[in-house]
Amino acid sequence: MVDKATTAYAANTALANEFSNESCATRGMNAQAGESGTYSYADGRWYSNEKREVANSDLAVRSAMLAAEAGDPEAMIDLGRWYSMLGRSAASYCDRALDYFLGAAQKGLAIGYLLAGKVYEFCGNNEWAARCYMEAAEHGVDTGKAALDQILLAHPMLRLKLA
């Protein structure tokens, strides 16, 4: 039997890969960190700008945090994915993941709504998951509409709350 954490992990990893394959290491989010290279998070690992796995994940996390604090929405997505991976063991990490995903969405990176919806769904908050999926769909995220349809099919009473 596949447990809920494994299912959510697989869904979040698939979405993260869909988002990150093109932009994994092409941005300069490390400009504020004062360290060489850029870092991104995908497939449960931190990568450098050469798309090599980073041995010093503390350096990558610190760099991403500095970039996120400076307002870089892609760094927020990377940190959100990282915290959502940690969230399988502690609820406070899920809260941090949500903060980063929603912060990225508010900065204009709509994939943040979709990823926040996945975290809410994992936590059992189907109403907020549906609201995030709806926002993602309204902001042009293709898989947002499919995720919304899927959760409304599984929980038809949500339509009343979203109306």
Phi, psi and omega in degrees: 000134180272127181278166184298321181295319180294318179297314180295321178299314181297318180295316181293321179295318179297317178293319180297319179294319179302320181283321193267345185302321181282324189247020188310316185217033185260000184252163182256053184289351184269007184300324181280345186280339181073018179238155183283146176092166174239161184225147175214162186242126177202152177055030178077016181220154172269140180237152176269179181295344176269010183061028173265146176295138183269126179287323182262084182293334177298319177296317180296316179297315180299316180296316179295322179295319177298318179293320179295318177297331178278357175101012180283110183293330179290325175294324177297319178298314179301315179292322176299317178296319180297312180294327179292329174293318178291333184296348177295344182245344182210132183296329181296331177292325176297320178298318179294319177300316179298317179302315181290317180297314181290327175297318178295320179296319179291337177274002175107002179260091190297340177300337177300323177297317181296314180293323175297321177301320179295321179293315178300318180296318177301321181281355178089008178265079186293329179296311181289330174298313180298320179296319178293318178298322179296316177298318179299315180297318180294335179263013172090012176279115186304316184282353177296316180295318179296318178295320178297313179301320182294316182288327177289329176293319180286331183226078186297336180290345177298332180304325180292322181287332183273347182289000000 
